[in-house]
Amino acid sequence: MSAKILDGKAVAQTIRSALGPGIAAVRQARGAPPKLAIVTCSADASAGAYLKAKLKAAAETGLAAQAYPCSDGPASLLRRLGEDPSVDGIILEQPLPKAWDAADIFGAIPPAKDVEGVNPLSYGRFFLAKTAAEIAGCGAFPPCTVAAVIALFDETGSHAAGKEAVVVGRSEILGRPAAHYLSALDATVTLCHSKTADLAGHVRRADILVAALGRADFIKGAWIKPGAVVLDAGMNRRAGAWVGDVEYAVAAERAAYITPVPGGVGPVTTAVVLANTVYAAKRRL
Ligand SMILES: NC(=O)c1ccc[n+]([C@@H]2O[C@H](COP(=O)([O-])OP(=O)(O)OC[C@H]3O[C@@H](n4cnc5c(N)ncnc54)[C@H](OP(=O)(O)O)[C@@H]3O)[C@@H](O)[C@H]2O)c1
């Protein structure tokens, strides 16, 4: 079998193309397009790449976007942006320094502008929603990389209900909420992490695999169940190139669908951030 490629660039383009009327409505109402503020405190290679991709995508889509570098604790800057009437969406690039209290800092982003769903209040609303319909109506945006993973899964046209879903990685922004979302879609979910015994055994059972551990080619292609949907969120820098968490070439011979890296989850995540910003701007009008 040779997998169908889930083309993140094409999915992102579809999401971004649908934003035109919303952007025009905001521009007409207040004389300026929706604005995304990107606060960045990290010199990490992947954070820099995400920042550039978001600024470029925002400009191409017709949103205003501005980067706000910050070397110190960003809570006061986030509060200021929260009160700035020209700003509709705020994101704080991750990873943050480990010593910082992430919940405290993310709590400084007002929920109405929390387009990545990282404020503990947004996060709590998302986790209290038990079904996909409840997630859609919970009043908070799901973490945007998770929304991107689900949008790519939707492209397969298959249903998660009753399927075995395995998520590798349990971070607050990615693995854990991805597991919750798949559970809300009625998949039977296993959440793996660095202490999981027999990771290969779990992956071999997965009808739906979400790779979110951040280690290049760690999940071997030979572990992939024939016919699986492989959603690789990993972004790892190796020899000057971006590589996913899944050994792509071998996995693509076994899976039914697979996301490439780059060009899979990444561009859709960016498109989701822009879509959430336009939605937040319309909600504020
Ligand atoms: N495409 C996008 O838009 C996007 C957005 C965000 C992140 N990412 C990428 O996604 C990846 C994960 O990011 P993150 O922020 O979630 O990372 P993270 O916070 O570092 O979390 C990594 C997770 O992977 C688990 N893990 C590490 N080594 C493992 C192993 N050998 N076996 C099983 N699990 C293991 C860790 O387990 P423990 O909990 O036990 O430590 C942890 O839960 C990174 O490559 C990142 O760049 C992509």
The ligand as a Tripos MOL2 file, in Angstrom:
@<TRIPOS>MOLECULE
LIG
   48    52     1     0     0
SMALL
NO_CHARGES

@<TRIPOS>ATOM
      1 N1          3.2380   21.4990   13.6540 N.am      1 LIG1
      2 C1          2.9540   22.3910   14.6020 C.2       1 LIG1
      3 O1          2.2550   23.3660   14.3790 O.2       1 LIG1
      4 C2          3.5010   22.1550   15.9710 C.ar      1 LIG1
      5 C3          3.0300   22.8710   17.0740 C.ar      1 LIG1
      6 C4          3.5330   22.5650   18.3340 C.ar      1 LIG1
      7 C5          4.5230   21.6070   18.4650 C.ar      1 LIG1
      8 N2          4.9820   20.9680   17.3470 N.ar      1 LIG1
      9 C6          6.0240   19.9320   17.4250 C.3       1 LIG1
     10 O2          5.4690   18.7780   18.0520 O.3       1 LIG1
     11 C7          6.4840   18.0990   18.7860 C.3       1 LIG1
     12 C8          6.0380   17.9500   20.2290 C.3       1 LIG1
     13 O3          5.8900   19.2280   20.7790 O.3       1 LIG1
     14 P1          5.4470   19.4480   22.2860 P.3       1 LIG1
     15 O4          5.4900   20.8930   22.5570 O.co2     1 LIG1
     16 O5          4.1930   18.6940   22.5310 O.co2     1 LIG1
     17 O6          6.6910   18.7100   23.0310 O.3       1 LIG1
     18 P2          7.0310   18.5100   24.5710 P.3       1 LIG1
     19 O7          6.3170   19.4820   25.4290 O.co2     1 LIG1
     20 O8          8.5090   18.4080   24.6330 O.co2     1 LIG1
     21 O9          6.4220   17.0770   24.9020 O.3       1 LIG1
     22 C9          6.9660   15.9290   24.3270 C.3       1 LIG1
     23 C10         6.1780   14.7350   24.7760 C.3       1 LIG1
     24 O10         6.7340   13.6080   24.1510 O.3       1 LIG1
     25 C11         6.9670   12.6000   25.1260 C.3       1 LIG1
     26 N3          8.1540   11.8250   24.7630 N.ar      1 LIG1
     27 C12         9.4360   12.2270   24.7130 C.ar      1 LIG1
     28 N4         10.2490   11.2070   24.4080 N.ar      1 LIG1
     29 C13         9.4510   10.1240   24.2630 C.ar      1 LIG1
     30 C14         9.6880    8.7580   23.9470 C.ar      1 LIG1
     31 N5         10.9200    8.3030   23.7380 N.pl3     1 LIG1
     32 N6          8.6380    7.9300   23.8590 N.ar      1 LIG1
     33 C15         7.3830    8.3630   24.0770 C.ar      1 LIG1
     34 N7          7.0920    9.6580   24.3850 N.ar      1 LIG1
     35 C16         8.1170   10.5240   24.4720 C.ar      1 LIG1
     36 C17         7.1910   13.3280   26.4400 C.3       1 LIG1
     37 O11         6.8810   12.4390   27.4990 O.3       1 LIG1
     38 P3          6.9170   12.8620   29.0560 P.3       1 LIG1
     39 O12         5.6510   13.6150   29.2980 O.co2     1 LIG1
     40 O13         6.9710   11.5690   29.7770 O.co2     1 LIG1
     41 O14         8.1410   13.7150   29.2200 O.co2     1 LIG1
     42 C18         6.2340   14.4920   26.2980 C.3       1 LIG1
     43 O15         4.9620   14.1600   26.7800 O.3       1 LIG1
     44 C19         7.7510   18.9460   18.6010 C.3       1 LIG1
     45 O16         8.5000   18.4330   17.5180 O.3       1 LIG1
     46 C20         7.2180   20.3200   18.2530 C.3       1 LIG1
     47 O17         8.1360   21.0900   17.4870 O.3       1 LIG1
     48 C21         4.4720   21.2040   16.1150 C.ar      1 LIG1
@<TRIPOS>BOND
     1     1     2 1
     2     2     3 2
     3     2     4 1
     4     4     5 ar
     5     4    48 ar
     6     5     6 ar
     7     6     7 ar
     8     7     8 ar
     9     8     9 1
    10     8    48 ar
    11     9    10 1
    12     9    46 1
    13    10    11 1
    14    11    12 1
    15    11    44 1
    16    12    13 1
    17    13    14 1
    18    14    15 2
    19    14    16 1
    20    14    17 1
    21    17    18 1
    22    18    19 2
    23    18    20 1
    24    18    21 1
    25    21    22 1
    26    22    23 1
    27    23    24 1
    28    23    42 1
    29    24    25 1
    30    25    26 1
    31    25    36 1
    32    26    27 ar
    33    26    35 ar
    34    27    28 ar
    35    28    29 ar
    36    29    30 ar
    37    29    35 ar
    38    30    31 1
    39    30    32 ar
    40    32    33 ar
    41    33    34 ar
    42    34    35 ar
    43    36    37 1
    44    36    42 1
    45    37    38 1
    46    38    39 2
    47    38    40 1
    48    38    41 1
    49    42    43 1
    50    44    45 1
    51    44    46 1
    52    46    47 1
@<TRIPOS>SUBSTRUCTURE
     1 LIG1         1 GROUP 0 **** ****
